[in-house]
């Protein structure tokens, strides 16, 4: 009973969990970074606005899309703790299963076993896991834009005409489940190969229970990516790491920005696969979906149901087309 109660209050605990993107320390670091940008001149700063108006503009945080997101947050976070987190924890066991399976298939035990890992080896392992997870994220994200049925679910995230740090939770339950399942599965399989080669003695370096590279990434202004504040990195860094501005471009309704910057942490996946877009200067952006589609996701119920309606319409159209082709 206590376990169920703990899960029910999970939405209120999220700002105090270091594993959450909206952990209070990450939000604080974002405010500090925004303060620096305000003082030294942000590219999209209105000079007549006070700092508070710059940081929390009413037209953004009281936008209908934002109001709907505040309500949606509680429901999707409950789905996360009751369904997604237990599934992810179960799938993480695939690493050991993969290691054991390779051993049985090859008949060879761990060839390069490390019994007493040194700090540098743990750092290498942590970076390896980060690269695995980031590529898996890139892979699923690109599929969500290219496969029509997945795109209908991903539209929930892109339908936000006003983006705030809570936009990270603007995701359909099906996509949250499928995306997490895909990412954890790919990461666990890769980690299992590492365990086979080097043993499972190495552990990730953690800060407050979070892998150190993710902690640093979230602390370094992650929440600006879902915000109105423009922060672009120098060109060469933008080919390695995705800047907040690059992710804002990913949300843009401008056709030249479509299917660009799928990366989460690293930009070189986009660079390799031809989807990288690095801005040379500040670009004024509008967010949401083209052709007024964002209005279809204007309430909590529509965020849940609209993808299902759209998929049903797609199936009906394909059925009619098939009948015509056969007649």
Buried (B, 14 or more C-beta within 10 A) or exposed (E): EEEEEEBEEBBEEBEEBBBBBBBEBBBEBBEEBBEEBBEEEBBBBEEEEEEEEBBBBEEBBEBEBBBBBEEBBBBBBBBBBEBBBEEBEEBBEBBBEBBEEBBEEEEEEBEEEBEEBEEEBBBBBBBBBBBBBBBBBBBBBBBBBEEEBBBBBBBBBBBBBBBBBBBBBBBBBBBBBBBBBBBBBBBBBBBBBBBBBBBBBBEBBEEEEBBBBBBEBBBBBBBBBBBBBBBBBEEEEBBEBBBBBBBBBBBBBEEEBEBBBBBBBBBBBBBEEEBBBBBEEEBEBEBBBEEEBBEBBBBBEBBBBBBEEBBEEEEEEEEEEEEEEEE
